[in-house]
């Protein structure tokens, strides 16, 4: 009886032990398929034995990273990881390098659209006109101002229109024109006793000469004003047109890569830059010539006053001599 109970107890203990040992084995069998990464990890160790590499050749599950490792049996797992990474990093650089190009102003001009090129050429021509007007008007105003100052010095001691005309000679200028107009009016008004009417007619002739000189000296100022006020907008038109073409190119290429987008936008912005280069000097030069022209017209007014004073002296002198003859 005791032997039977002992055998039953021993059988129960063996059964419990078998059950306890069977549970971890089944758990390991269930969890092992959840780790498929272990198979590629064993590739470097297998690759270290060239005789063992030929055995799994028919297998289609060999990873792509095992190919460079198999070619070099002595390579470690770290080398197998670093080599593909370096090759992957070198591939984008090799693909980007041919797309890069020099973005110099000339290259951007040659690569721009025909409308943008026309805008740039027009703005460059406007800038050339600005500097041409600067040089021409500077020479013209300098020469005219110097001649007028010299004429005023020569006639400063003249007592009559005849003396002033002799001092000036046959030179052309504003003061000789005023003196000639005063002499012509005095000759045409001979026999008229009203000095006020002669002076008014002479003043009217002087005003006409001054207006004509003001119109002449302001030639070219309108060009500067037009260039200074319209060049930024013309450049902006070129920029808008170029950016529109850039967006059309982006939609066709279906990429927003900066290397593809930047050249077209840079070409468009170049038009605005040229517009500002043409407009800013034009505005500055226009303001400069406005001041210089005003100074020159003040000299012209001085010359007109000098001729009017000489005419007034001649009229007073003629009336004084007539009164003295009448008194005699």
C-alpha positions as CSV (number, residue, x, y, z in Angstrom):
1,X,0.0,0.0,0.0
2,X,2.8,2.3,0.9
3,X,4.6,1.3,-2.3
4,X,1.5,2.1,-4.4
5,X,1.1,5.5,-2.8
6,X,4.8,6.2,-3.2
7,X,4.6,5.3,-6.9
8,X,1.6,7.6,-7.3
9,X,3.4,10.4,-5.6
10,X,6.5,9.9,-7.7
11,X,4.3,9.8,-10.9
12,X,2.6,13.1,-9.8
13,X,6.0,14.8,-9.1
14,X,7.4,13.7,-12.5
15,X,4.3,15.0,-14.2
16,X,4.6,18.4,-12.5
17,X,8.2,18.6,-13.3
18,X,7.6,17.8,-17.0
19,X,4.8,20.4,-17.1
20,X,7.1,23.0,-15.5
21,X,9.9,22.3,-18.0
22,X,7.5,22.3,-21.0
23,X,6.1,25.8,-20.4
24,X,9.4,27.8,-21.0
25,X,10.1,25.7,-24.1
26,X,6.7,26.5,-25.6
27,X,7.1,30.1,-24.7
28,X,10.5,30.3,-26.4
29,X,9.0,28.6,-29.5
30,X,6.2,31.2,-29.6
31,X,8.5,34.3,-29.1
32,X,11.3,33.3,-31.5
33,X,9.4,34.0,-34.8
34,X,8.8,37.5,-33.5
35,X,12.5,38.3,-33.9
36,X,13.4,38.0,-37.6
37,X,16.3,40.4,-37.2
38,X,18.5,37.6,-35.8
39,X,18.9,35.9,-39.1
40,X,20.7,38.9,-40.9
41,X,22.8,39.6,-37.7
42,X,24.4,36.1,-38.2
43,X,25.5,37.0,-41.7
44,X,28.8,38.6,-40.8
45,X,29.8,35.6,-38.7
46,X,28.9,33.2,-41.5
47,X,30.7,35.3,-44.0
48,X,33.9,34.9,-42.1
49,X,34.0,31.3,-43.3
50,X,34.2,31.2,-47.1
51,X,33.3,27.5,-47.2
52,X,30.0,28.1,-45.4
53,X,28.9,30.9,-47.7
54,X,28.2,28.7,-50.7
55,X,25.7,26.5,-48.7
56,X,22.9,29.1,-48.4
57,X,23.3,30.4,-51.9
58,X,19.8,29.2,-53.1
59,X,18.2,31.1,-50.3
60,X,16.3,34.2,-51.6
61,X,16.0,35.9,-48.2
62,X,19.7,37.1,-48.1
63,X,19.8,40.8,-47.2
64,X,21.3,43.4,-49.5
65,X,23.9,44.4,-46.9
66,X,25.4,40.9,-47.0
67,X,26.8,41.3,-50.5
68,X,29.7,43.7,-49.7
69,X,30.5,41.7,-46.6
70,X,30.8,38.4,-48.5
71,X,33.1,40.1,-51.0
72,X,35.5,40.9,-48.1
73,X,35.7,38.0,-45.7
74,X,37.8,39.9,-43.1
75,X,35.3,42.8,-42.8
76,X,33.6,43.4,-39.5
77,X,30.0,44.1,-38.9
78,X,30.8,47.8,-38.3
79,X,32.5,48.1,-41.7
80,X,29.4,46.5,-43.3
81,X,27.2,49.2,-41.8
82,X,29.5,52.2,-42.5
83,X,30.3,51.4,-46.2
84,X,26.7,51.5,-47.5
85,X,26.1,54.7,-45.4
86,X,29.0,56.5,-47.0
87,X,28.0,55.4,-50.5
88,X,24.5,56.5,-49.9
89,X,25.7,59.9,-48.7
90,X,28.0,60.3,-51.7
91,X,25.2,59.6,-54.2
92,X,23.1,62.8,-53.5
93,X,26.3,64.9,-53.7
94,X,27.1,63.5,-57.1
95,X,23.6,64.2,-58.2
96,X,23.4,67.8,-56.9
97,X,26.8,68.9,-58.2
98,X,25.9,68.9,-61.9
99,X,22.7,70.9,-61.2
100,X,24.6,73.8,-59.5
101,X,25.7,76.7,-61.7
102,X,27.3,80.1,-61.3
103,X,24.7,82.8,-60.7
104,X,26.7,85.8,-62.0
105,X,24.8,88.7,-63.4
106,X,25.8,87.9,-67.0
107,X,24.8,84.2,-66.6
108,X,21.4,85.3,-65.1
109,X,20.9,87.7,-68.0
110,X,21.7,85.1,-70.6
111,X,19.4,82.6,-68.9
112,X,16.4,85.0,-68.5
113,X,13.2,85.0,-70.6
114,X,13.1,87.2,-73.7
115,X,10.7,89.7,-72.0
116,X,13.0,90.0,-69.0
117,X,16.0,90.5,-71.3
118,X,14.1,93.3,-73.1
119,X,13.3,95.0,-69.8
120,X,17.0,94.7,-68.6
121,X,18.3,96.1,-71.9
122,X,15.8,99.0,-71.7
123,X,16.8,99.8,-68.2
124,X,20.5,99.7,-69.1
125,X,19.9,102.1,-71.9
126,X,17.9,104.4,-69.5
127,X,20.9,104.3,-67.1
128,X,23.2,105.2,-70.0
129,X,21.0,108.2,-70.9
130,X,21.1,109.4,-67.3
131,X,24.9,109.5,-67.2
132,X,25.0,111.1,-70.7
133,X,22.6,113.9,-69.5
134,X,24.7,114.3,-66.4
135,X,27.9,114.9,-68.4
136,X,26.3,117.1,-71.1
137,X,24.3,119.3,-68.7
138,X,27.2,119.7,-66.4
139,X,29.4,121.0,-69.3
140,X,26.6,123.2,-70.6
141,X,25.7,124.8,-67.3
142,X,29.4,125.4,-66.4
143,X,30.2,127.1,-69.7
144,X,27.0,129.2,-69.6
145,X,27.5,130.3,-66.0
146,X,31.1,131.2,-66.7
147,X,30.3,133.3,-69.8
148,X,27.5,135.1,-68.0
149,X,29.6,136.0,-65.0
150,X,32.4,137.2,-67.3
151,X,29.9,139.4,-69.2
152,X,28.5,140.9,-66.0
153,X,32.1,141.8,-64.9
154,X,32.8,143.5,-68.3
155,X,29.6,145.6,-68.1
156,X,29.8,146.5,-64.4
157,X,31.5,149.9,-65.2
158,X,29.5,150.6,-68.4
159,X,27.5,153.8,-68.3
160,X,25.3,153.2,-71.3
161,X,24.0,150.5,-73.6
162,X,26.4,151.5,-76.3
163,X,29.4,151.2,-73.9
164,X,28.1,147.8,-72.8
165,X,27.8,146.6,-76.3
166,X,31.3,147.7,-77.2
167,X,32.7,146.0,-74.0
168,X,30.9,142.7,-74.9
169,X,31.9,142.8,-78.6
170,X,30.4,140.2,-80.9
171,X,30.1,137.5,-78.3
172,X,26.9,135.5,-78.0
173,X,25.3,135.1,-74.6
174,X,22.4,136.2,-72.4
175,X,23.7,139.7,-71.5
176,X,24.5,140.6,-75.2
177,X,20.9,139.5,-76.0
178,X,19.5,141.7,-73.3
179,X,21.6,144.7,-74.4
180,X,20.6,144.1,-78.1
181,X,16.9,144.0,-77.2
182,X,17.1,147.2,-75.1
183,X,18.9,149.0,-78.0
184,X,16.4,147.8,-80.5
185,X,13.5,148.9,-78.3
186,X,15.1,152.3,-77.7
187,X,15.6,152.8,-81.5
188,X,12.1,151.7,-82.4
189,X,10.6,154.0,-79.7
190,X,12.5,157.1,-80.9
191,X,10.3,160.2,-80.7
192,X,8.1,158.7,-78.0
193,X,8.2,160.8,-74.8
194,X,6.8,158.2,-72.5
195,X,9.7,156.5,-70.7
196,X,7.4,154.2,-68.8
197,X,6.1,152.6,-72.1
198,X,9.6,152.0,-73.4
199,X,10.7,150.3,-70.1
200,X,7.6,148.1,-70.1
201,X,8.2,147.0,-73.7
202,X,11.8,146.4,-72.9
203,X,10.9,144.4,-69.8
204,X,8.5,142.3,-71.9
205,X,11.3,141.5,-74.4
206,X,13.6,140.6,-71.5
207,X,10.9,138.2,-70.1
208,X,10.6,136.5,-73.4
209,X,14.4,136.0,-73.6
210,X,14.4,134.6,-70.0
211,X,11.6,132.1,-70.7
212,X,13.3,130.9,-73.8
213,X,16.6,130.4,-71.9
214,X,14.8,128.6,-69.1
215,X,13.2,126.2,-71.6
216,X,16.6,125.6,-73.3
217,X,18.5,125.1,-70.1
218,X,15.9,122.6,-68.8
219,X,16.3,120.3,-71.8
220,X,17.1,116.8,-70.5
221,X,15.6,117.4,-67.1
222,X,12.3,115.7,-68.3
223,X,14.3,112.6,-69.3
224,X,15.8,112.4,-65.8
225,X,12.4,112.8,-64.2
226,X,10.8,110.1,-66.4
227,X,13.6,107.6,-65.8
228,X,13.7,108.3,-62.0
229,X,9.9,107.8,-61.7
230,X,9.3,104.8,-64.0
231,X,12.4,102.7,-63.8
232,X,11.5,100.9,-60.6
233,X,8.1,100.0,-62.0
234,X,9.6,98.7,-65.2
235,X,12.0,96.6,-63.3
236,X,9.2,95.3,-61.1
237,X,7.3,94.3,-64.3
238,X,10.3,92.2,-65.3
239,X,10.5,90.7,-61.9
240,X,6.8,89.7,-61.9
241,X,7.2,88.2,-65.4
242,X,10.3,86.2,-64.4
243,X,8.8,84.9,-61.2
244,X,5.7,83.8,-63.1
245,X,7.8,81.9,-65.5
246,X,9.7,80.4,-62.6
247,X,6.5,79.1,-61.0
248,X,5.4,77.6,-64.4
249,X,8.8,75.8,-64.5
250,X,8.3,74.5,-61.0
251,X,4.9,73.2,-61.8
252,X,6.3,71.4,-64.9
253,X,9.3,69.9,-63.1
254,X,7.1,69.0,-60.0
255,X,9.9,69.8,-57.6
256,X,10.5,72.5,-55.0
257,X,14.2,71.9,-54.8
258,X,16.1,75.2,-54.1
259,X,18.7,74.4,-56.8
260,X,15.8,74.3,-59.3
261,X,13.8,77.3,-58.0
262,X,16.7,79.7,-57.1
263,X,18.1,80.5,-60.6
264,X,14.7,81.6,-62.1
265,X,13.9,83.8,-59.1
266,X,17.4,85.3,-59.1
267,X,17.0,86.2,-62.8
268,X,13.7,87.9,-62.1
269,X,15.1,89.9,-59.1
270,X,18.0,91.1,-61.3
271,X,15.4,93.2,-63.3
272,X,14.4,95.0,-60.2
273,X,18.0,95.6,-59.2
274,X,18.8,97.1,-62.6
275,X,15.6,99.3,-62.3
276,X,16.8,100.7,-59.0
277,X,20.3,101.2,-60.4
278,X,18.8,103.3,-63.2
279,X,16.3,105.2,-61.0
280,X,18.3,106.2,-58.0
281,X,21.1,108.1,-59.9
282,X,18.4,109.7,-62.1
283,X,16.6,111.1,-59.1
284,X,19.8,112.4,-57.5
285,X,21.0,114.0,-60.7
286,X,17.6,115.6,-61.3
287,X,17.7,117.2,-57.9
288,X,21.2,118.4,-58.4
289,X,20.4,120.0,-61.7
290,X,17.3,121.6,-60.3
291,X,19.5,123.5,-57.8
292,X,22.2,124.4,-60.4
293,X,19.6,125.5,-62.9
294,X,18.0,127.8,-60.3
295,X,21.3,129.4,-59.7
296,X,21.9,129.9,-63.4
297,X,18.5,131.5,-63.9
298,X,19.3,133.9,-61.0
299,X,22.4,135.0,-63.0
300,X,20.1,135.5,-66.0
301,X,17.8,137.6,-63.9
302,X,20.8,139.7,-62.8
303,X,21.8,140.2,-66.5
304,X,18.3,141.3,-67.3
305,X,18.3,143.8,-64.5
306,X,21.7,145.2,-65.6
307,X,20.4,145.8,-69.1
308,X,17.2,147.4,-67.7
309,X,19.3,149.8,-65.6
310,X,21.5,150.8,-68.6
311,X,18.3,151.5,-70.6
312,X,16.9,153.6,-67.8
313,X,20.1,155.7,-67.7
314,X,20.1,156.2,-71.4
315,X,16.5,157.4,-71.3
316,X,17.1,159.7,-68.3
317,X,20.2,161.1,-70.0
318,X,18.4,161.7,-73.3
319,X,15.6,163.5,-71.5
320,X,18.1,165.6,-69.5
321,X,19.9,166.7,-72.6
322,X,16.6,167.6,-74.3
323,X,15.6,169.6,-71.2
324,X,18.9,171.4,-71.1
325,X,18.6,172.3,-74.8
326,X,15.1,173.6,-74.2
327,X,16.3,175.7,-71.3
328,X,19.0,177.2,-73.5
